[in-house]
């Protein structure tokens, strides 16, 4: 039996997931998670971003892999890699599907699903919908000019509450003064800046841009999570979004200047001390790096 390898996106937004209705073929009118075939040379994540852009005119950030579904249809075997994702740009325009719906937890079985997609509904209930200790109803999107004041307020609050444990009061005061709405807008104008928000408003932010004179390298900047929402996976989600931005995808290496407060978090995410230097810099920040291409493979011919 022929095997078809595909990838599917479980796109989450607040307390809902996105489902689409097929408009063609033997399974016309059945519902599915959007996605498609993995082309030669693509990673599953690359294939998923391409498929959603082609089918829904929308850019997404691909998160954790939820599962791989192995299912036997009458004519073929389907191997479907399923990833959690969220929208970063666009409005999910239907270009190929017959219809689409945002489904809440109690609506998951209100539509007739394709058999393979039906098998992951229980997993979605467990993993996607507001598990204890996670941030419910959170999404990450690109920064808008009107966000500047809210982002500034959130950063200043985080500095005063979280970073003040590791830095003297006078240094925190200088940083709080610097992080004005104007400073936020200036940083956003030369980087790709993202915000995390829930029903209360903006609760986190982060940005990525090129390193000076090194187009093959990129840097992470301005990563903050509001003190009341820390420890709920928001910081990790922001970093994962930044690592899938175009700046990161064309880079061999990503760097970050980490605060004393943030150092343990970045080490857990796989960042390491740049050039093995563990000493803190004169600006009271640690230099960290992470290679997207293993060092031993860089510069080798294909």
Order of alpha helices (4+ residues) and beta strands (2+ residues): beta-beta-beta-beta-alpha-beta-beta-beta-alpha-alpha-beta-alpha-alpha-alpha-beta-beta-beta-alpha-alpha-beta-alpha-beta-beta
